[in-house]
Amino acid sequence: YTLYARKCSKCHTLARSVNSEYRGEDWDRYVARMSRKPNSGISPNTGEKILSFLKFHFEQLDAEE
Protein backbone atom coordinates (compact mmCIF):
# COMPACT_ATOMS: atom_id res chain seq x y z
CA TYR A 1 0.00 0.00 0.00
CA THR A 2 2.73 2.46 0.93
CA LEU A 3 4.45 2.20 -2.45
CA TYR A 4 1.11 2.42 -4.26
CA ALA A 5 0.11 5.48 -2.22
CA ARG A 6 3.42 7.26 -2.79
CA LYS A 7 3.55 6.68 -6.55
CA CYS A 8 -0.10 6.96 -7.53
CA SER A 9 -0.94 10.01 -5.44
CA LYS A 10 1.58 12.03 -7.45
CA CYS A 11 -0.97 12.42 -10.24
CA HIS A 12 -4.42 11.74 -8.78
CA THR A 13 -6.28 10.96 -5.60
CA LEU A 14 -6.05 7.42 -4.26
CA ALA A 15 -9.84 7.32 -4.16
CA ARG A 16 -9.82 7.36 -7.95
CA SER A 17 -8.19 3.94 -8.14
CA VAL A 18 -9.52 2.22 -5.01
CA ASN A 19 -13.09 3.10 -6.01
CA SER A 20 -12.58 2.06 -9.62
CA GLU A 21 -14.57 -0.45 -11.61
CA TYR A 22 -11.33 -1.94 -13.02
CA ARG A 23 -10.64 -5.59 -12.32
CA GLY A 24 -7.95 -8.14 -13.18
CA GLU A 25 -6.23 -7.45 -16.48
CA ASP A 26 -7.69 -3.94 -16.63
CA TRP A 27 -5.09 -3.04 -14.02
CA ASP A 28 -2.24 -4.47 -16.10
CA ARG A 29 -3.05 -2.03 -18.89
CA TYR A 30 -3.71 0.90 -16.58
CA VAL A 31 -0.49 0.56 -14.56
CA ALA A 32 1.51 0.06 -17.77
CA ARG A 33 0.00 3.27 -19.15
CA MET A 34 0.72 5.19 -15.95
CA SER A 35 4.32 3.93 -15.88
CA ARG A 36 4.90 5.60 -19.25
CA LYS A 37 3.91 9.01 -17.88
CA PRO A 38 6.82 11.42 -17.42
CA ASN A 39 8.15 11.47 -13.86
CA SER A 40 5.85 8.66 -12.69
CA GLY A 41 8.76 6.82 -11.13
CA ILE A 42 7.02 3.54 -11.86
CA SER A 43 9.67 1.07 -13.02
CA PRO A 44 8.71 -2.45 -14.16
CA ASN A 45 9.48 -3.77 -10.66
CA THR A 46 7.52 -1.00 -8.98
CA GLY A 47 4.64 -1.54 -11.39
CA GLU A 48 4.47 -5.23 -10.46
CA LYS A 49 4.26 -4.33 -6.78
CA ILE A 50 1.51 -1.78 -7.42
CA LEU A 51 -0.37 -4.34 -9.51
CA SER A 52 -0.12 -6.89 -6.71
CA PHE A 53 -1.62 -4.43 -4.26
CA LEU A 54 -4.45 -3.37 -6.56
CA LYS A 55 -5.38 -6.93 -7.51
CA PHE A 56 -5.32 -7.99 -3.85
CA HIS A 57 -7.44 -4.99 -2.83
CA PHE A 58 -10.11 -5.72 -5.43
CA GLU A 59 -10.12 -9.47 -4.75
CA GLN A 60 -10.90 -8.61 -1.13
CA LEU A 61 -13.67 -6.21 -2.11
CA ASP A 62 -15.19 -8.71 -4.51
CA ALA A 63 -15.06 -11.45 -1.88
CA GLU A 64 -17.01 -9.25 0.54
CA GLU A 65 -19.86 -8.73 -1.94
C-alpha positions as CSV (number, residue, x, y, z in Angstrom):
1,Y,0.0,0.0,0.0
2,T,2.7,2.5,0.9
3,L,4.4,2.2,-2.5
4,Y,1.1,2.4,-4.3
5,A,0.1,5.5,-2.2
6,R,3.4,7.3,-2.8
7,K,3.6,6.7,-6.5
8,C,-0.1,7.0,-7.5
9,S,-0.9,10.0,-5.4
10,K,1.6,12.0,-7.5
11,C,-1.0,12.4,-10.2
12,H,-4.4,11.7,-8.8
13,T,-6.3,11.0,-5.6
14,L,-6.1,7.4,-4.3
15,A,-9.8,7.3,-4.2
16,R,-9.8,7.4,-7.9
17,S,-8.2,3.9,-8.1
18,V,-9.5,2.2,-5.0
19,N,-13.1,3.1,-6.0
20,S,-12.6,2.1,-9.6
21,E,-14.6,-0.4,-11.6
22,Y,-11.3,-1.9,-13.0
23,R,-10.6,-5.6,-12.3
24,G,-7.9,-8.1,-13.2
25,E,-6.2,-7.5,-16.5
26,D,-7.7,-3.9,-16.6
27,W,-5.1,-3.0,-14.0
28,D,-2.2,-4.5,-16.1
29,R,-3.0,-2.0,-18.9
30,Y,-3.7,0.9,-16.6
31,V,-0.5,0.6,-14.6
32,A,1.5,0.1,-17.8
33,R,0.0,3.3,-19.2
34,M,0.7,5.2,-15.9
35,S,4.3,3.9,-15.9
36,R,4.9,5.6,-19.2
37,K,3.9,9.0,-17.9
38,P,6.8,11.4,-17.4
39,N,8.2,11.5,-13.9
40,S,5.8,8.7,-12.7
41,G,8.8,6.8,-11.1
42,I,7.0,3.5,-11.9
43,S,9.7,1.1,-13.0
44,P,8.7,-2.4,-14.2
45,N,9.5,-3.8,-10.7
46,T,7.5,-1.0,-9.0
47,G,4.6,-1.5,-11.4
48,E,4.5,-5.2,-10.5
49,K,4.3,-4.3,-6.8
50,I,1.5,-1.8,-7.4
51,L,-0.4,-4.3,-9.5
52,S,-0.1,-6.9,-6.7
53,F,-1.6,-4.4,-4.3
54,L,-4.5,-3.4,-6.6
55,K,-5.4,-6.9,-7.5
56,F,-5.3,-8.0,-3.9
57,H,-7.4,-5.0,-2.8
58,F,-10.1,-5.7,-5.4
59,E,-10.1,-9.5,-4.7
60,Q,-10.9,-8.6,-1.1
61,L,-13.7,-6.2,-2.1
62,D,-15.2,-8.7,-4.5
63,A,-15.1,-11.5,-1.9
64,E,-17.0,-9.2,0.5
65,E,-19.9,-8.7,-1.9
